[in-house]
Amino acid sequence: MTMPPPSERAEQRDVPYAFRYRLPEEFVTVEDPVTVEGWGDALAELMPWADVLERAQSAEKMRHSLPMFLERDDTLVDIAMCLGAERVRSEDKLSYGLLVVSVRPSGHGERLLAAEGIYRAKERLFFAGEPEVEELDFALGKGARGRQDMLLATKLPSGPGVMSASLRTVELRTPERPPAGVDDSATQKIPMAVLQLIIPAPRDYCAYVTIATPSVYLLDSYSERLAHIGRTFVFDTQTAVMEANGYRTAQATVRAPHGGGA
């Protein structure tokens, strides 16, 4: 592949983003997600019973799993996680979720058209080749693409959006060195529910809120959490008062080529 001369390359531009939102109280923010220590601080709050080694091993796994939930053009804004137990049919079940807020440049100027374009793109990704689209069914949640996917157009206080839910089987490679005699190429396969809410800003970028959880039996509960975050989303720059009331705020710029699409 050859690169075009500099004069033919797309110019770069700054895309400012500014929005605020509220996370459910059970989520603990990872203030420094690029370091094991940053994850360890959050896990110390979520796992007070665990020893230092156990938290360090968990932190390393979390840090390595993060790129699975980000696209190449995403700019990470916020990351948080929750860990605990929830009641499911009179039984306590493990509840673990990883939440990622990111932004992606877009050349849109009309939010409804941008949301419609995102919806159609996801529809082709999820349901290509499906003769009949069915809503997500846990009995079918084996990890293959198809009828375990759900796609919804949403109307939020901040504007139109697209919400999706998908069940997959993902492979997690153990980051630490395996014991002697153990195949270091072995991977752990686990079911994973990935929920995502995409909200076009007034122009130039979209906000992405993604929740990934292996607790697939709590999909309804995590869908409600995602919807809660979406209802608190506001695009503006007046952040001081909202920060005092417990809102998370994001305000910066992201680099994007001129003419980039949604």
Backbone as a ProteinNet text record, in pm:
[ID]
protein_1_A
[PRIMARY]
MTMPPPSERAEQRDVPYAFRYRLPEEFVTVEDPVTVEGWGDALAELMPWADVLERAQSAEKMRHSLPMFLERDDTLVDIAMCLGAERVRSEDKLSYGLLVVSVRPSGHGERLLAAEGIYRAKERLFFAGEPEVEELDFALGKGARGRQDMLLATKLPSGPGVMSASLRTVELRTPERPPAGVDDSATQKIPMAVLQLIIPAPRDYCAYVTIATPSVYLLDSYSERLAHIGRTFVFDTQTAVMEANGYRTAQATVRAPHGGGA
[TERTIARY]
84.7	0	88.3	58.3	137.1	59.1	129	65.4	60.7	-47.4	-53.2	40.6	83.8	168.8	97.6	172.6	110.9	-0.9	11.3	-90	-223.9	-223.3	-346.2	-405.8	-334.2	-386.2	-494.7	-588.7	-695.5	-637.3	-680.9	-635.2	-693.3	-618	-666.1	-733.2	-834.2	-901.8	-934.7	-951.5	-990.3	-1142.1	-1195.1	-1338.7	-1361.1	-1417.3	-1440.8	-1560.6	-1549.3	-1663.8	-1683.8	-1809.9	-1844.4	-1980.5	-1985.9	-2113.2	-2101.3	-2215.2	-2218.8	-2321.2	-2304.6	-2391.2	-2371.8	-2463.4	-2454.7	-2445.8	-2348.7	-2334.7	-2415.9	-2469.5	-2534	-2435.4	-2485.5	-2397.8	-2312.6	-2353.6	-2274.6	-2147.5	-2133.2	-2013.1	-1902.4	-1782.2	-1663.7	-1575	-1538.3	-1459.5	-1312.7	-1255.7	-1112.1	-1045.1	-980	-925.6	-804.5	-727.1	-606.9	-605.3	-682.5	-699	-577	-474.8	-358	-258.7	-278.4	-185.5	-257	-181	-235.4	-276.2	-198.4	-229.7	-366	-397.8	-526.7	-643.2	-631.4	-733.5	-734.9	-615.3	-606.3	-677.1	-669.9	-738	-889.2	-943	-1086.8	-1125.1	-1043.2	-1072.4	-1061.1	-975.4	-965.6	-1098.5	-1173.2	-1304.4	-1410.5	-1397.2	-1495.8	-1470.4	-1343.1	-1305.1	-1226.5	-1285	-1210.4	-1166.2	-1232.5	-1198.4	-1077	-1040.7	-933.3	-797.1	-695.5	-560.6	-496.7	-379.7	-312.2	-282.1	-235.8	-200.5	-323.1	-431.8	-554.4	-604.9	-599.6	-644	-550.3	-419.8	-323.8	-347.2	-375	-402.1	-530.4	-633	-758.9	-740.3	-661.1	-636.5	-567.2	-471.7	-400	-495.3	-584.8	-682.3	-775.3	-821.2	-909.8	-841.7	-718.2	-644.5	-626.1	-602.7	-582.2	-713	-825.1	-952.6	-1013	-968.5	-1028.2	-1028.6	-917.5	-919.5	-1026.7	-1079.6	-1184.3	-1310	-1329.5	-1454.2	-1436.1	-1323.1	-1298.7	-1266.4	-1322.6	-1286.5	-1159.9	-1102.2	-974.5	-982.9	-1095.7	-1107.6	-1165.1	-1189.8	-1247.2	-1145.3	-1192.5	-1114.5	-1178.2	-1103.5	-1155.5	-1180.5	-1301	-1339.2	-1349	-1410	-1436.1	-1445.8	-1406.6	-1422.1	-1454.5	-1547.7	-1590.6	-1632.8	-1644.7	-1689.5	-1767.3	-1846.8	-1921.7	-1899.9	-1910.6	-1889.4	-1968.5	-2052.1	-2133	-2222.6	-2337.2	-2433.9	-2573	-2651.8	-2790.6	-2879.7	-3000.9	-3096.1	-3160	-3151.2	-3213.3	-3292	-3423.3	-3511.4	-3474.6	-3473.8	-3446.2	-3307.2	-3213.9	-3076.4	-2980.5	-2875.9	-2776.7	-2682.8	-2667.8	-2582.1	-2474.5	-2356.6	-2248.2	-2288	-2265.5	-2293.2	-2163.9	-2110.1	-1987.3	-2004.9	-1973.2	-1986.8	-1874.7	-1829.5	-1727.2	-1793.2	-1784.8	-1851.6	-1747.2	-1764.6	-1671.4	-1749	-1706	-1761	-1651.6	-1685.4	-1586.4	-1653.8	-1572.6	-1624.4	-1557.2	-1628.4	-1574.9	-1612.4	-1516.9	-1547.3	-1650.1	-1730.1	-1829.8	-1850.2	-1878.9	-1899.7	-2044.1	-2128.7	-2272.1	-2307.3	-2415.9	-2470.5	-2615.8	-2676	-2815.9	-2821.9	-2863.3	-2854	-2945.6	-3066	-3158.9	-3107.4	-3052	-2996	-2875.6	-2794.3	-2679	-2723.5	-2825.3	-2876.3	-2935.1	-3004.3	-3062	-2952.7	-2845.7	-2734.8	-2666.6	-2649.4	-2589.9	-2679.8	-2809.6	-2904.9	-2895.9	-2893.9	-2888.5	-2757.8	-2647.7	-2518.4	-2516.9	-2571.6	-2577.7	-2675	-2782.4	-2880.2	-2815.6	-2734.4	-2664.3	-2562.2	-2494.5	-2394.1	-2458.5	-2568.1	-2629.8	-2713.1	-2790.6	-2895.6	-2878.3	-2761	-2737.7	-2757.5	-2841.4	-2864.2	-2970.5	-3027	-3132	-3266.9	-3336.9	-3466.8	-3571.6	-3567.5	-3660.2	-3583.9	-3598.1	-3529.5	-3611.1	-3547.8	-3613.9	-3545.6	-3623.1	-3561.4	-3469.2	-3379.8	-3280.4	-3346.9	-3295.7	-3350	-3235.5	-3245	-3136	-3106.9	-3210	-3189	-3100.5	-3095.6	-3011.7	-2875.5	-2849.1	-2726.6	-2603.9	-2563.8	-2448.8	-2322.2	-2333.3	-2214.8	-2200.8	-2287.9	-2279.9	-2358.1	-2321.8	-2396.1	-2538.2	-2630.5	-2764.6	-2874.2	-2961.1	-3085.2	-3068.6	-2946.5	-2927.9	-2902.2	-2907.1	-2884.1	-3015.8	-3009.3	-3127.3	-3085.9	-3170.1	-3138.3	-3261.4	-3241.6	-3352.7	-3315.9	-3409.7	-3396.6	-3449.9	-3378.4	-3417.4	-3435.5	-3522.1	-3541.3	-3508.6	-3399.5	-3350	-3374.1	-3367.6	-3378.9	-3276.3	-3159.6	-3054.5	-3068.2	-3160.5	-3176	-3188.9	-3188.4	-3204.4	-3078.6	-3096.9	-2983.6	-3015	-2917	-2931.3	-2878.6	-2959.5	-2918.2	-2915.6	-2812.2	-2801.8	-2756.5	-2794.4	-2748.7	-2710	-2599.9	-2549.3	-2483.7	-2513.9	-2449.6	-2341.6	-2223.3	-2109.8	-2033.6	-1953.6	-1851.5	-1718.5	-1646.8	-1518.9	-1407.6	-1289.9	-1173.1	-1080.8	-1051.5	-961.6	-831.4	-722.1	-591.4	-535.4	-488.6	-433.8	-304.2	-295.5	-177.1	-55.2	-76.7	39.9	102.2	224.7	295.5	231.2	197.9	132.5	230.8	180.7	269.3	344.5	454.5	535	449.9	463.4	389.7	252.8	209	77.7	93.9	9.5	14.9	-13.3	85.6	66.7	-22.3	-62.5	-151.2	-298.9	-325	-461.9	-538.9	-664	-749.6	-872.9	-931.7	-1052.8	-1171.1	-1268.7	-1387.4	-1500.5	-1557.9	-1666.6	-1779.1	-1904.6	-2014.8	-2006.7	-2041.8	-2033.5	-2152	-2219.7	-2323	-2262.6	-2278.7	-2226.9	-2344.5	-2365.7	-2472.5	-2409	-2468.4	-2409.5	-2518.3	-2493.2	-2580	-2496.7	-2540.9	-2470.1	-2558.5	-2502.4	-2579	-2505.5	-2560.1	-2497.5	-2505.1	-2393.7	-2391.3	-2461.2	-2483.3	-2544.2	-2473.7	-2340.4	-2268.2	-2126.3	-2065.9	-1921.9	-1872.5	-1949	-1901.9	-2019.7	-1995	-2094.1	-2034.7	-2119.1	-2078.8	-2122.2	-2033.4	-2059.1	-2052.6	-2158	-2159.3	-2173.4	-2072.5	-2069.2	-2059.5	-2143.3	-2134.4	-2113.2	-2006.5	-1979.2	-1989.8	-2059.3	-2075.5	-2081.6	-2010.3	-2027.1	-2150.9	-2215.7	-2337.3	-2457	-2462.8	-2564.4	-2704.6	-2716.5	-2847.2	-2902.5	-2820.6	-2864.4	-2876.9	-2903.8	-2906.9	-3011.9	-3128.5	-3232.7	-3185	-3117.1	-3068.5	-2966.2	-2874.2	-2772.4	-2831.7	-2935.3	-3003.3	-3066.6	-3122.9	-3181.1	-3073	-2956.7	-2847.7	-2804.1	-2794.3	-2754.3	-2858.4	-2986.4	-3092.6	-3088.4	-3056.2	-3044.9	-2936.5	-2821.3	-2712.7	-2757.3	-2824.4	-2870.2	-2965.7	-3052.1	-3148.6	-3082.7	-2961.4	-2892.5	-2797	-2781.8	-2685.5	-2730.1	-2638.4	-2663.1	-2537.4	-2555.6	-2442.6	-2436.6	-2337.4	-2313.8	-2179.6	-2146	-2015.7	-2028.1	-2149.9	-2169.1	-2161.6	-2041.3	-2018.2	-2004.9	-1971.3	-1936.1	-2049.1	-2171.3	-2283.7	-2314.6	-2309.2	-2342.8	-2239.5	-2112.5	-2010	-2039.8	-2086.9	-2118.9	-2235.9	-2320.6	-2435.8	-2410.9	-2285.5	-2251.7	-2246.3	-2252.1	-2243.1	-2096.9	-2072.4	-1942.4	-1943.8	-1832.6	-1826.2	-1708.7	-1725.5	-1620.4	-1611.3	-1492	-1472.4	-1328.6	-1309.5	-1175.4	-1192.4	-1088.3	-1096.4	-1040.2	-1086.6	-1035.7	-996.6	-889.6	-841.3	-916	-956.1	-1029.3	-997	-998.5	-978	-1101.1	-1082.6	-1195.9	-1280.7	-1411.2	-1501	-1525.1	-1483.8	-1504.4	-1651.6	-1691.1	-1829.1	-1858	-1988.6	-2030.5	-1982.3
-119.2	0	124.3	219.2	341.2	457.9	545.7	663.1	775.1	851.2	964.5	1074	1162.7	1274.1	1362.3	1436.7	1518	1607.5	1663.9	1757.3	1688.8	1552.6	1481	1415.6	1416.9	1356	1443.8	1378.3	1454.1	1540.8	1664.5	1754.5	1710.7	1737.7	1706.8	1830.7	1807.6	1918.5	1877.9	1977.6	1953.3	1950.2	1843.7	1833	1846.5	1958	1973.8	1891.2	1828.9	1759.6	1804.4	1812.5	1854.6	1797.2	1713.8	1658	1616.7	1584.9	1541.4	1429.4	1346.5	1231.1	1182.6	1100.2	1045	892.4	834.7	689.9	634.7	513.1	449.4	439.2	451.3	462.1	337.9	221.9	101.4	94.8	185	186.2	267.7	211.6	279	317.7	444.2	494.5	453.4	412.5	383.9	513	581.7	714	708.2	598.5	586.8	449.2	431.6	298.7	245.8	327.1	279	207.1	213.1	148.7	42.7	-58.1	-160.5	-98	0.2	66.1	135.4	196.4	262.7	165.9	49.6	-53.4	-107.3	-122.2	-174.3	-86.7	44.8	136.3	114.7	97.3	73.9	-61.8	-163.2	-296.4	-302.7	-218.5	-214.7	-173.1	-87.8	-45.7	-150.9	-220.3	-320.9	-456	-485.8	-616.9	-599.1	-542	-518.6	-647.6	-760.3	-888	-955.8	-913	-979.4	-930.9	-1018.5	-976.5	-898.9	-843.5	-756.2	-831	-956.5	-1033.9	-1060.9	-1098.1	-1127.3	-1003	-888.2	-764.1	-726.2	-748.2	-715.3	-802.3	-931.3	-1020.6	-980.2	-945	-900.9	-770.6	-679.2	-550.5	-569.6	-662.3	-687.9	-743.7	-832.4	-887.3	-778.1	-689.5	-581.8	-488.6	-455	-361.8	-420.9	-551.2	-615.2	-635.9	-643.2	-666.5	-540	-423.1	-296.6	-276.4	-303.3	-276.3	-351.9	-460.2	-535.5	-452.7	-351.7	-276.7	-136.5	-111.2	17.5	-3.7	78.8	78.1	161.6	147.8	213.2	365.1	424.6	570.7	626.1	539.8	587.6	664.5	767.5	836.6	804.7	741.7	701.5	824.8	834.3	945.8	902.7	787.1	743.8	592.7	532.2	388.7	361.7	270.2	237.4	91.5	36	-102.5	-122.5	-229.6	-266.1	-414.3	-452.4	-590.7	-615	-716.3	-745.5	-865	-868.5	-976.5	-918.1	-983.9	-943.5	-1065.5	-1041.7	-1150	-1187.8	-1314.6	-1364.8	-1490.3	-1482.1	-1595.6	-1654.1	-1570.1	-1607.3	-1666.3	-1634.2	-1681.4	-1565.9	-1554.9	-1450.3	-1487.7	-1398.4	-1421.3	-1312.2	-1350.6	-1254.9	-1149.8	-1024.6	-913.1	-836.4	-848	-775.6	-706.9	-578	-503.9	-403.8	-391.7	-294.7	-191.1	-64.1	44.1	136.5	165.2	250.8	363	486.6	601.8	653	667.2	713.1	806.6	874.5	960.2	921.1	945.3	915.1	1028.8	1082.6	1192.3	1150.4	1245.4	1222.4	1353	1342.1	1463	1506.7	1455.9	1483.1	1624.3	1675.1	1802.6	1789.9	1673.9	1647	1521.9	1538.2	1428.6	1311.6	1340.4	1233.1	1148.7	1214.7	1141	1059	1113.8	1039.5	914.9	929.4	815	709.7	753.8	658.9	582.9	654.7	589	485.5	517.9	423.8	302	324.5	214.7	119.8	174.6	90.5	13.3	77.3	8.8	-108.6	-87.9	-196.5	-305.7	-266.1	-363.5	-456.9	-400.6	-484.5	-574.1	-520.4	-599.8	-714.8	-686.4	-786	-889.1	-842.5	-927.4	-964.4	-943.7	-982.7	-1133.8	-1173.5	-1315.3	-1378.1	-1301.1	-1355.6	-1343.1	-1454.6	-1445	-1372.1	-1392.7	-1325.7	-1278.8	-1152.3	-1097.1	-1125.6	-1186.2	-1214.4	-1136.4	-1105.2	-1039.2	-1135.4	-1078.6	-1157.4	-1265.1	-1388.4	-1503.2	-1570.7	-1579.4	-1638.2	-1781.5	-1855.8	-1994.6	-2004.9	-1896.7	-1896.3	-1833.3	-1791.3	-1717.5	-1806.5	-1858.8	-1948.2	-1878.2	-1752	-1678.6	-1657.2	-1715.9	-1695.1	-1570.6	-1507.6	-1390.5	-1430.7	-1338.9	-1366.6	-1326.3	-1420.2	-1385.8	-1351.5	-1359.6	-1314	-1163.3	-1093.9	-949.6	-874	-757.2	-672.4	-529.2	-460.2	-326	-238.1	-121.3	-31	112.3	182.7	327.3	391.1	488.2	548.3	698.2	752.2	896.9	939	1009.8	1051.1	1200.5	1247.7	1392.7	1473.1	1413.2	1485.1	1470.6	1386.3	1368.2	1222.6	1192.4	1053.6	971.7	841.5	753.2	612.5	524.8	384.9	297.8	200.5	109	-32.3	-107.5	-244.9	-335.1	-462.7	-564.1	-686.5	-749.2	-862	-962.4	-1089.9	-1197.1	-1261.8	-1277.1	-1334.8	-1428.6	-1514.2	-1585.2	-1518.5	-1472.3	-1405.3	-1490	-1474.7	-1547.1	-1451.4	-1482.3	-1401.6	-1477.3	-1417.3	-1478.7	-1436.9	-1532.8	-1503.7	-1424.6	-1302.2	-1219.4	-1266.4	-1327	-1365.3	-1494.4	-1521.7	-1640.5	-1764.9	-1867.1	-1987.3	-2076.2	-2166.6	-2259.6	-2349.9	-2406.9	-2495.5	-2611.9	-2643.4	-2754.5	-2719.7	-2593.7	-2551.3	-2476.8	-2506.6	-2442.8	-2294	-2209.3	-2066	-2004.4	-2082.5	-2029.7	-2055.3	-2121.4	-2152.2	-2024.1	-2022.8	-1907.4	-1952.5	-1859.5	-1886.4	-1830.9	-1915	-1873.3	-1849.3	-1729.1	-1696.1	-1627.4	-1647.4	-1572.3	-1426.6	-1337.6	-1194.9	-1122.6	-1043.1	-954.8	-816.2	-759.9	-625.9	-536.7	-434.6	-337.8	-205	-136.7	-10	91.3	213.4	326.2	428.7	464.7	562.6	686.1	799.9	924.5	1028.1	1065.1	1172.2	1305.8	1376.2	1511.4	1606.1	1731.6	1825.7	1828.1	1804.2	1790.8	1742.5	1683.9	1654.3	1531.7	1477.3	1357.1	1282.5	1157.9	1076.7	1027	1017.5	960	813.9	728.5	585	542.8	479.8	423.9	273	198.9	53.5	-14.3	-113.4	-195.6	-339.8	-400.7	-541.7	-617.5	-730.3	-808.8	-957.5	-1040.1	-1185.6	-1234.1	-1145.8	-1181	-1171.5	-1261.6	-1251.9	-1273.2	-1339.8	-1361.4	-1232.5	-1126.2	-996.3	-892.4	-940.3	-849.4	-740.3	-774.8	-673.5	-565.5	-608.3	-514.7	-418.8	-472.1	-386.1	-298	-344.7	-260.7	-139.4	-162.2	-51	48.4	-0.6	89.4	174.7	110.7	184.8	290.2	252.7	349.5	466.1	437	542.7	643.4	592.4	682.2	767.8	704.2	777.7	890.5	868.9	972.5	1090.8	1072.3	1183.3	1257.4	1210.6	1270.2	1409.1	1503.2	1640	1687.5	1744.7	1800.6	1950.7	1995.7	2138.5	2156.6	2279.7	2309.3	2361.9	2372.9	2426.3	2311.3	2284	2162.4	2182.4	2301.2	2319.9	2279.3	2326.9	2296	2146.5	2086.5	1946	1858.3	1895.1	1819.2	1816.7	1929.4	1936.4	1845.9	1812.4	1727	1581.8	1544.3	1404.9	1361.4	1454.1	1418.1	1403.8	1310.6	1302.1	1399.9	1466.2	1562.4	1529.6	1561.8	1537.8	1659.4	1712.4	1830.8	1833.7	1820.7	1821.2	1827.8	1791.7	1784.4	1651.4	1607.3	1486	1518.5	1456.7	1483.2	1398.4	1459.4	1387	1446.7	1363.2	1417.6	1492.4	1593.9	1666.3	1569.7	1586.4	1506.5	1367	1335.7	1200.9	1171.6	1046.2	1007.7	960.1	932.4	885.3	744.4
0	0	0	-87.2	-95.7	-39.3	29.4	87.5	-15.4	-23.9	-115.3	-68.2	-160.2	-118.8	-18.7	63.3	169.1	121.1	0	-48.7	-72.6	-91.4	-120.2	3.7	113.7	235.1	296.3	365.9	432.6	542.9	544.8	650.1	784	889.3	1023.2	1083	1164.2	1229.1	1372.7	1456.2	1594.8	1604.1	1663.5	1687.5	1837.8	1882.8	2027.3	2072	2186.8	2244.3	2388.2	2428.6	2564.4	2598.8	2701.6	2745.8	2891.8	2951.5	3090.4	3103.9	3206.6	3226.6	3369.4	3415.3	3549.6	3541.4	3612.8	3619.2	3736.7	3723.3	3838.6	3954.8	4077.3	4193.7	4217	4164.8	4188.6	4104	4005	3921.8	3988.3	3988.8	4041.7	3923.8	3916.3	3804.3	3816.5	3704.2	3696.3	3650.6	3743	3712	3619.7	3624.6	3541.7	3474.6	3365	3305.5	3229.5	3208.4	3134.1	3224	3355.5	3447.8	3531.2	3573.3	3662.2	3794.8	3840.4	3966.5	3961.5	3847	3833.7	3849.1	3785.8	3800.4	3943	4000.7	4136.9	4237.8	4218.9	4310.9	4306.7	4185.3	4173	4231.4	4206.8	4258.2	4410.2	4468.1	4614.2	4675.6	4605	4652.9	4626.5	4511.7	4474.6	4540	4569.6	4624	4754	4857.8	4982.2	5050.4	5017.9	5080.1	5015.4	4893.4	4819	4866.7	4854.4	4892	4778	4802.5	4706	4576.4	4585.1	4466.3	4380.5	4443.9	4369.4	4296.5	4362.4	4297	4183.1	4201.1	4095.2	3971.7	3992.3	3879.5	3808.1	3884.2	3825.1	3748.8	3804.1	3739.1	3605.2	3599.5	3473.5	3368.2	3408.2	3314.1	3262.8	3351.7	3311.4	3211.1	3239.8	3152.2	3012.8	3005.7	2876.3	2800.1	2870.9	2803.5	2746.2	2791.7	2748.8	2597.2	2523.9	2379.4	2302.9	2358.8	2289.5	2268.2	2351.8	2348.6	2290.2	2225.7	2161.6	2013.9	1929.2	1788.4	1768.1	1649.9	1622.3	1636	1595.8	1596.4	1725.5	1824.6	1950.4	2033.3	2102.4	2205	2339.4	2428.2	2558	2644.4	2698.6	2784.4	2929.9	2953.2	3090.8	3092.4	3203.9	3221.2	3366.7	3389.4	3524.8	3527.4	3646.9	3657.6	3785.8	3786	3905.7	3932.7	4057	4097.8	4225.1	4221.6	4339.4	4313.1	4376.8	4360.5	4341	4256.1	4234.6	4245.3	4288	4308.3	4175.4	4138.2	4015.9	4052.5	4043.9	4077	4212.8	4313.7	4452.7	4474	4382.5	4396.7	4370.1	4452	4432.1	4318.2	4220.6	4105.2	4099	4050.3	4033.3	3931	3964.8	3874.7	3852.2	3731.3	3698.2	3563.9	3558.2	3433.8	3414.8	3290.5	3252.5	3163.3	3201	3129.5	3066.6	2938.8	2865.2	2797.4	2816.9	2745.7	2652.3	2524.7	2427.3	2327.9	2248.5	2141.8	2011.9	1902.6	1770.3	1676.4	1600.7	1508.7	1403.8	1361.2	1257.7	1182.4	1055.8	976.3	970.4	1059.1	1045.4	1092.5	1035.5	1079	1119.3	1091	1123.4	1209.8	1334.6	1432.4	1397.5	1348.8	1317.5	1201.5	1098.8	986.6	1029.3	1119.7	1169.7	1245.4	1331.1	1406.2	1312.7	1209.9	1114.9	1040.3	1004	935.5	1023.7	1150.9	1245.3	1261.4	1270.4	1285.5	1165.7	1046	925.6	918.4	958.2	955.8	1053.7	1173.1	1270.7	1227.6	1162.7	1114	1012.8	922.4	825	893.4	995.7	1067.4	1143.6	1212.7	1299.8	1223.8	1125.3	1071.5	924.7	868.6	729.1	715.5	621.3	597.6	684.9	779.4	864.9	792.8	767.9	699.8	783.5	914.9	1004.6	1127.9	1159.8	1275.8	1401.1	1499.9	1625.7	1737.1	1840.6	1954.6	2027.2	2106.3	2176.5	2261.4	2251.4	2322.6	2396	2529	2605.5	2564.3	2524.2	2484.9	2361.8	2283.7	2163.5	2189	2312.8	2341.5	2347.6	2234.9	2229	2180.2	2139.8	2100	1951.2	1868.7	1724.3	1687.2	1575.1	1530.3	1490.1	1500.2	1451.1	1546	1581	1647.9	1794.5	1845.3	1982.3	1988.7	1877	1872.8	1880.4	1940	1952.3	1916.3	1842.3	1795.6	1811.5	1874.6	1901.1	1863.5	1803.1	1787.2	1915.6	1969.6	2096.6	2081.7	2165.6	2172.5	2314.6	2331.1	2462.1	2482.8	2607.4	2630.1	2551.4	2524.5	2451.4	2300.7	2253	2109.3	2070.8	1939.1	1893.1	1920.4	1931	1953.9	1905.8	1919.2	1878.5	1991.7	2033.3	2139.5	2084.1	2117.2	2070.9	2184.7	2174.7	2269.2	2189	2226.8	2151.3	2244.2	2225.6	2301.5	2216.2	2273.5	2202.2	2295.2	2236.3	2311.8	2278.2	2378.4	2355.9	2414.4	2358.1	2404.6	2478	2601.5	2682.4	2702.2	2660.5	2679.3	2814.4	2891.9	3023.8	3009.3	3065.7	3045.3	3123.3	3241	3320.1	3267.8	3305	3260.5	3319.6	3235.6	3287.7	3362.2	3447	3517.3	3420.2	3465.3	3381	3332.4	3204.1	3145.9	3093.5	3112.6	3064.7	2933	2836.3	2704.9	2718.4	2682.1	2700.1	2593.3	2492.2	2389.1	2422.6	2535.8	2573.4	2602.6	2564.6	2590.6	2667.3	2737.8	2813.8	2736.2	2707.9	2635.3	2734	2727.5	2818.5	2740.4	2783	2720.5	2763.3	2674.4	2703.8	2639.3	2717.9	2664	2647.1	2530	2500.9	2464	2546.8	2522.1	2485.7	2390.1	2346.4	2314	2356.5	2324.4	2248.8	2129.1	2045.6	2033.8	2071.3	2071.4	1986.2	1870.3	1792.1	1865.7	1872	1927.4	1829.3	1868.2	1773.4	1638.1	1638.3	1511.3	1539	1437.4	1431	1507.3	1603	1672.4	1733.1	1771.4	1840.5	1972.1	2074.4	2202.5	2206.4	2254.6	2263.4	2410.8	2459.4	2594.4	2579.7	2622.5	2605.3	2741.2	2764.8	2884.5	2840.7	2888.4	2861.8	2993.3	2989.7	3111.9	3080.2	3157.4	3145.7	3219.2	3294	3368.2	3274.8	3174.7	3070	3125.5	3240.3	3301.7	3362.5	3365.1	3417.4	3305.4	3184.5	3070.1	3086.7	3138.9	3159.7	3256.9	3363.3	3464.1	3404.7	3323.4	3263.3	3153.5	3086.7	2988	3056	3174.7	3249.7	3292	3329.9	3367.2	3247.7	3131.3	3012	2976.2	2986.6	2957.8	3057	3183.3	3284.1	3245.3	3202.9	3161.8	3043.3	2947.9	2830.2	2865.8	2963.3	3001.7	3071.7	3123.7	3190.7	3098.2	2974.4	2881.8	2838.4	2845.2	2797.4	2726.3	2608.2	2534	2559.7	2636.8	2654.5	2724	2755.2	2816	2958.3	3011.2	3146	3245.9	3295.2	3371.1	3521.4	3567	3708.1	3801.9	3774.1	3861.8	3858.4	3740.5	3729	3797.9	3792.1	3863.5	4013	4065.2	4207.5	4242.6	4144.6	4167.7	4127.6	4110.7	4087.2	3942.8	3849	3707.9	3666.6	3575	3509.7	3393.1	3367	3257.5	3166	3040.4	2942.2	2852.4	2837.9	2754.9	2706.2	2575.2	2516.8	2364.9	2291.7	2146.5	2100.1	1985	1924.6	1781	1732.5	1597.5	1497.8	1386.1	1282.4	1146.5	1040.1	905.2	859.3	775.2	718.2	635.4	650.3	567.2	619.1	744.5	799.8	819.8	799.5	815	955.2	979.3	1111.8	1135.7
[MASK]
++++++++++++++++++++++++++++++++++++++++++++++++++++++++++++++++++++++++++++++++++++++++++++++++++++++++++++++++++++++++++++++++++++++++++++++++++++++++++++++++++++++++++++++++++++++++++++++++++++++++++++++++++++++++++++++++++++++++++++++++++++++++++++++++++++++

